[in-house]
Every structure is written in structure tokens, then in C-alpha cells.
Amino acid sequence: MMSNLQSQTEHHLDADRVDADNVDDNIENSSSHNNEGGRTRDKIASLNPLFRMQYEKAQGCYVLLFPEGMIKLNPSAAEILKRVDGSNTENAICAELRQAFPDAPDDLEEDVHAFLVHAEQKKWVRYDE
């Protein structure tokens, strides 16, 4: 388990695609609207049902599986997405991360927000209307 949540946005955004050609086109119809991160931080976040997150022993990390392949997640991205369960808001996710990682830097909320905007743009995450 991680001793400290990695806080730099670029670390959140380095998820690797494996066999993931044209994933955005393939999942266009299953995602919620994408308003480029303009949503409020108090809407409920859920994983797009076309994706399944699981720990992949062979990869040594958490991955997002989808019909055409998988996306390898770094530890920070995995910790955030573990909390995207259809009942947590972005604010609740940040609060849980603060509790789990008390040594996290002051800008944790901004990093989580940046990652969730990226995840929404990639259609991994969607929000209640």
C-alpha cells in the first residue's frame, strides 16, 4: 500500500493504454455529457459501466478493463478511482483521501479535480445529471 498519495497531476495522468485504439470513439454513446470539467464538485461520480477496475497481478497494478483492451493505472489514479463508486462526490473522495493519506500535500484537492476532469474527458467517469 502507498505510504503517501502522489500529488503531482502529471503522475495522475500517466495511465498507459494497452491495446486501446480508438477507445473514445467506441464508448461515446455510453458516457454522460462532457462539459470539460465545468461540473460542480458535489455531483455523484461513477465509473462508466463499459469499464471495470480491478487489480491485475500480471501487471502489478490496478487497471481499467474495457472490451478493446485495458488502461494501466498508477497508484494515485487507482486510489482516486477506488472511491468513484456511484455514491461519492468529488468532495467526499478528497475527504477520504485526506483521511487515508494525512501527509498528502495541500494541493490534493486540485490534483484530484484535475484527474477527475481528465477521467471524465476520457469517458472513464461520469456524473449524475
Backbone as a ProteinNet text record, in pm:
[ID]
protein_1_A
[PRIMARY]
MMSNLQSQTEHHLDADRVDADNVDDNIENSSSHNNEGGRTRDKIASLNPLFRMQYEKAQGCYVLLFPEGMIKLNPSAAEILKRVDGSNTENAICAELRQAFPDAPDDLEEDVHAFLVHAEQKKWVRYDE
[TERTIARY]
85.1	0	87.9	40.8	119.2	129.6	244.9	260.1	216.4	211.1	173.2	112.2	6.1	-58.7	28.6	62.9	139.1	51.5	108.9	22.5	36.2	133.7	151.4	58.2	-11.3	-110.4	-50.2	72.5	128.6	142.9	159.2	163.8	26.6	-78.8	-213.9	-246.3	-189.4	-229.8	-143.2	-57.6	29.9	-20.7	-151.2	-207.7	-172.8	-128.5	-88.3	-206.4	-216.3	-314.8	-248.4	-316.1	-268.8	-378.6	-348.4	-447.8	-571.7	-553	-664.9	-684.2	-683.2	-704	-848.4	-866.3	-997.8	-1097.4	-1051	-1142.6	-1245.9	-1205.9	-1301	-1417.4	-1391.1	-1498.5	-1589.5	-1533	-1609.4	-1702	-1673.6	-1756.7	-1835.3	-1835	-1902.2	-2046.8	-2120.7	-2263.6	-2295.2	-2199.3	-2230	-2194.8	-2136.4	-2090.5	-2192	-2174.8	-2257.5	-2202.1	-2272.6	-2222.9	-2090.2	-2006.7	-1876	-1876.2	-1870.6	-1870.1	-1734.5	-1627.9	-1491	-1462.1	-1514.5	-1481.7	-1561.2	-1664.9	-1742	-1844.5	-1852.4	-1947.6	-1909.8	-2003.9	-1973.5	-1910.7	-1843	-1770.8	-1860.8	-1990.1	-2080.3	-2173.4	-2142.8	-2219.9	-2159	-2244	-2201.3	-2123.8	-2005.2	-1921.3	-1938.7	-1942	-1946.5	-1859.4	-1813.9	-1733.9	-1825.9	-1782.4	-1858	-1877.3	-1999.3	-2023.2	-1948.3	-1892.5	-1812.5	-1671.8	-1637.2	-1506.5	-1521.7	-1423.6	-1419.9	-1280	-1272.9	-1144.2	-1113.5	-991.1	-950.4	-799	-751.4	-607.5	-563.9	-465	-414.8	-276.6	-272.7	-148.4	-35.9	-67.4	33.9	94.8	14.7	62.7	124	88.3	137.5	74.9	-48.3	-114.9	-265.4	-338.7	-479.8	-491.3	-593.7	-619.7	-768.5	-798.4	-935.9	-948.3	-1038.6	-1062.9	-1183	-1175.1	-1286.5	-1277.2	-1381.6	-1384.8	-1262.3	-1202.9	-1091.9	-954.7	-945.4	-814.4	-818.3	-708.5	-701	-615.2	-635.4	-558.3	-491.7	-359.5	-285.7	-292.2	-322.9	-334.8	-214.4	-166.9	-63.6	-130.6	-53.8	-114.9	-208.2	-173.8	-259.8	-393.1	-388.9	-512.3	-599.5	-537.5	-612.9	-679.5	-609.1	-667.3	-788	-780.3	-894.7	-1009.5	-982	-1088.9	-1150.5	-1078.1	-1138.1	-1255.9	-1251	-1353.6	-1464.1	-1449.6	-1554.1	-1648.6	-1746.6	-1829	-1978.2	-2014.4	-2155.1	-2226	-2152.5	-2213.1	-2129.5	-2006.6	-1918.6	-1915.8	-1912.6	-1887.9	-1737.2	-1693.8	-1552.5	-1506.1	-1589.6	-1553.8	-1539	-1626.6	-1617.3	-1493	-1459.7	-1339.2	-1216.2	-1210.3	-1097.8	-1090.3	-1205	-1206.6	-1155.5	-1198	-1149.9	-999.8	-951.3	-807.8	-727.7	-779	-712.6	-702.8	-809.6	-809.6	-713.3	-713	-626.8	-479.6	-454	-317.3	-297.6	-283	-274.7	-153.9	-52.5	65.5	54.4	-62	-80.2	-58.7	-6.9	19.2	-108.5	-88.8	-202.1	-284.8	-223.2	-295.6	-363.9	-387.9	-452.1	-584.6	-667.6	-798.2	-785.2	-688.1	-667.4	-621	-534.5	-486	-597.8	-680.3	-793.2	-888.3	-916	-1005.3	-948.1	-819.2	-756.2	-764.7	-741.4	-750.2	-893	-991.7	-1130.5	-1179.8	-1132	-1165.1	-1107.4	-982.4	-918.6	-996	-1032.3	-1105.3	-1242	-1306.9	-1435.9	-1417	-1312.5	-1285.6	-1254.7	-1188.6	-1157.3	-1276.3	-1383.8	-1508.6	-1495.1	-1396.5	-1382.9	-1483.7	-1514.7	-1600.1	-1714	-1828.9	-1942.2	-2009.5	-2097.9	-2161.8	-2311.8	-2380.3	-2525.9	-2568.1	-2680.1	-2735.5	-2795.9
-118.7	0	122.8	228.1	350.1	414.8	473.4	544.4	688.2	738.9	877.8	889.6	964.6	982.6	1070.2	1021.5	1103	1218.9	1339.6	1455.3	1528.3	1502.4	1581.4	1531.6	1625.3	1591.3	1507	1536.7	1459	1313.3	1282.4	1143.4	1078	1156.1	1102.6	1072.5	1150.3	1143.3	1050.4	970.3	885.3	742.3	724.9	591.5	545.3	421.8	366.6	297.6	313.8	239	115	4.7	-119.7	-170.5	-186.5	-229.5	-142.1	-11.3	79.1	173.7	123.8	207.7	255	384.1	445.6	419.5	410.6	384.5	495.6	620.9	730.9	714.9	672.3	651.6	536.9	432.7	313.9	332.1	429.6	444.3	574.6	645	773.8	768.1	669.4	664.1	621.8	570.7	521.5	620	733.3	824.9	934.9	1000.6	1117.4	1233.8	1344.1	1458.9	1504.1	1557.3	1605.5	1755.8	1825.3	1970.2	2025.4	1953.4	1998.2	2037.7	1963.9	1988	2100.2	2151.6	2261.5	2216.7	2089.3	2037.4	2085.4	2077.7	2113.4	1994.2	2021.1	1916.3	1838.1	1867.4	1796.5	1699.6	1667.8	1566.5	1429.1	1327.7	1189.8	1138	1083.9	1027.7	876.1	820.3	674.5	633.5	510.4	456.2	426.1	458.4	425.5	273.6	224.5	79.7	-1.4	63.9	-9.8	-40.8	14.9	-8.6	-86.6	-169	-241.8	-223.9	-179.7	-161.5	-285.5	-335.1	-448.9	-449.3	-520.2	-537.1	-650.1	-624.3	-721.6	-767.6	-887.3	-939.1	-943.2	-983.4	-992.3	-855.2	-749.5	-613.2	-550.3	-603.3	-548.1	-414.3	-391.4	-264.4	-279.4	-174.9	-168.9	-129.6	-180.4	-149.3	-121.4	-48.8	-34.7	-124.5	-219.9	-310.5	-261	-275.6	-244	-339	-348.5	-452.9	-457.3	-344.9	-342.8	-350.7	-355.3	-358.5	-318.6	-255	-211.6	-87.1	-16.5	101.8	75.6	80.8	61.2	190.2	176.8	292.6	301	422.4	439.4	436.6	426.7	413.9	529.1	651	764.9	758.6	729.3	717.2	605.7	495.5	383.1	422.8	494.6	536.1	626.2	713.6	800.4	717.6	634.9	558.6	453.2	404.7	312.4	378	508.7	583.3	636.6	616.2	653.5	534.3	534.7	415.7	438.7	553.2	581.3	639.4	661.2	724.7	840.6	854.9	961.9	1078.4	1198.1	1318	1341.4	1435.5	1470.9	1519.1	1598	1645.8	1529.7	1430.9	1314.4	1231.8	1219.1	1146.4	1214.3	1346.2	1421.1	1402.7	1406.2	1387.7	1248.9	1146	1009.9	998.3	1061.6	1057.7	1131.2	1244.1	1318.3	1231	1157.1	1071	953.9	893.8	778.9	818.6	938.9	985.7	1121.8	1123.7	1251.1	1336.2	1275.7	1350.9	1404	1388.7	1436	1586.8	1636.6	1780.6	1863.4	1992.6	2084.5	2092.9	2065.7	2080.2	1951.3	1859.3	1732.1	1753.4	1845.6	1868.6	1912.3	1997.4	2041.5	1925.1	1839.9	1724.7	1624.3	1599.7	1507.8	1565	1693	1757	1744	1772.2	1762.7	1619.5	1521.5	1383.4	1347.3	1388.2	1353.6	1424.6	1544.3	1611.3	1529.6	1487	1403.9	1272.5	1207.7	1080.6	1099.6	1212.1	1239.7	1261.8	1333	1356.3	1225.2	1133.2	1002.3	907	953.2	878.4	757.2	763.1	657.3	681	808.5	850.2	932.4	921.5	1005	1054.3	1153.1	1219.8	1216.5	1213.1	1221.6	1354.4	1353.3	1476.6	1562
0	0	0	-60.7	-69.6	67.4	97.5	222.8	210.1	88.4	66.5	-72.5	-84.7	-214.3	-301.9	-419.9	-514	-554.6	-552.8	-568.4	-699.8	-778.5	-899	-1008.6	-1070.1	-1171.2	-1281.6	-1323.5	-1432.3	-1394.3	-1265.9	-1224.1	-1237.2	-1212.5	-1227	-1372.2	-1460.8	-1599.3	-1682.9	-1618.8	-1698.3	-1710.7	-1697	-1718.3	-1859.4	-1871.4	-2000.5	-2066.4	-2196	-2272.8	-2329	-2317.2	-2376	-2468.2	-2595.7	-2694.5	-2689.8	-2686.8	-2665.9	-2783.1	-2903	-3020.1	-3026.8	-3045.9	-3067.1	-2954.6	-2831.7	-2720.7	-2706.5	-2732.6	-2718.9	-2815.7	-2938.5	-3034.9	-2994.1	-2937.9	-2904.6	-2785.4	-2699.4	-2580.8	-2580	-2690.6	-2699.5	-2651.6	-2693.3	-2662.7	-2520.7	-2445.7	-2312.2	-2202.8	-2237.5	-2133	-2109.6	-1993.7	-1967	-2046.9	-2047.6	-2122.8	-2064.9	-2150.8	-2108.9	-2123.8	-2010.9	-2018	-1976.4	-2013.4	-1994.4	-1849.7	-1755.5	-1616.1	-1552.9	-1619.9	-1566.5	-1463.5	-1435.2	-1337.7	-1196.7	-1107.3	-970	-900	-791.1	-719.4	-625	-629	-538	-611.2	-735.9	-808.3	-783.4	-789.1	-764.6	-885.9	-859.4	-965.7	-968.5	-1089.4	-1104.4	-1221.9	-1216.1	-1324.6	-1442.2	-1561.1	-1681	-1682.2	-1703.7	-1698	-1803.6	-1905	-2002.3	-1951.3	-1835.9	-1776.6	-1647	-1620	-1492.8	-1435.8	-1310.5	-1245.4	-1162.8	-1175.4	-1093.8	-1080.9	-976.8	-961.9	-1053.7	-1134.4	-1230.2	-1183.1	-1127.6	-1071.4	-1174.8	-1296.9	-1402.4	-1433.7	-1421.6	-1447.7	-1322.8	-1205.8	-1080.2	-1045.1	-1094	-1068.2	-1095.5	-1059.3	-1095.1	-1242	-1306.4	-1446.4	-1464.8	-1571.3	-1618.9	-1739.9	-1731.2	-1843.2	-1922.6	-2053.4	-2142	-2259.6	-2341.2	-2444.7	-2536.4	-2567.9	-2662.4	-2596.7	-2465.9	-2401.3	-2256	-2212.9	-2074.8	-2062.7	-1954	-1920.9	-1787	-1784.6	-1660.2	-1578.5	-1449.7	-1361.6	-1269	-1246	-1145.2	-1007.5	-899.5	-765.6	-728.7	-765.1	-730.6	-803.8	-931.7	-1009.5	-953.4	-915.9	-859.1	-728.1	-642.5	-514.2	-535.4	-634	-664.3	-720.1	-820.3	-885.5	-794.6	-694.5	-597.1	-526.6	-515.5	-442.3	-533.8	-663.1	-759.5	-766.9	-676.9	-655.8	-677.5	-732.3	-754.3	-633.9	-524.2	-406.9	-354.1	-404	-357.8	-455.1	-398.1	-476.9	-480.4	-562.5	-565.5	-428.4	-361.3	-227.4	-129.3	-136.7	-47.6	-79.4	-206.2	-245.8	-186.4	-196.5	-139.6	11.4	77.8	223.7	262.1	187.9	214.9	191.6	86.1	57.7	164.4	211.8	320.5	445.7	474.3	591.9	573.1	456.2	430.3	418.5	369.6	346.1	412	546.3	617.3	577.7	520.2	478.3	336	275	137.4	131.6	21.3	9.6	10.9	33.5	43.7	-84	-198.2	-324.8	-370	-278.3	-311.9	-384.9	-336.1	-397.8	-543.8	-572.7	-710.8	-798.2	-744	-820.1	-846.7	-746.5	-764.5	-868.6	-858.8	-956	-1097.4	-1114	-1246.1	-1300.1	-1213.9	-1259	-1298.6	-1217.9	-1249	-1375.2	-1401.5	-1528.1	-1643.5	-1628.9	-1731.3	-1749.5	-1639	-1644.4	-1709.8	-1685.4	-1749.2	-1899.3	-1936.7	-2078.6	-2151.2	-2081.8	-2139.6	-2130.6	-2065.1	-2050.2	-1957.4	-1867.7	-1766.1	-1654.4	-1628.2	-1516.9	-1573.6	-1509.7	-1546.4	-1419.7	-1434.8	-1322.3	-1337.4	-1222.9	-1223.6	-1282.6	-1348.6	-1406.4	-1300
[MASK]
+++++++++++++++++++++++++++++++++++++++++++++++++++++++++++++++++++++++++++++++++++++++++++++++++++++++++++++++++++++++++++++++++

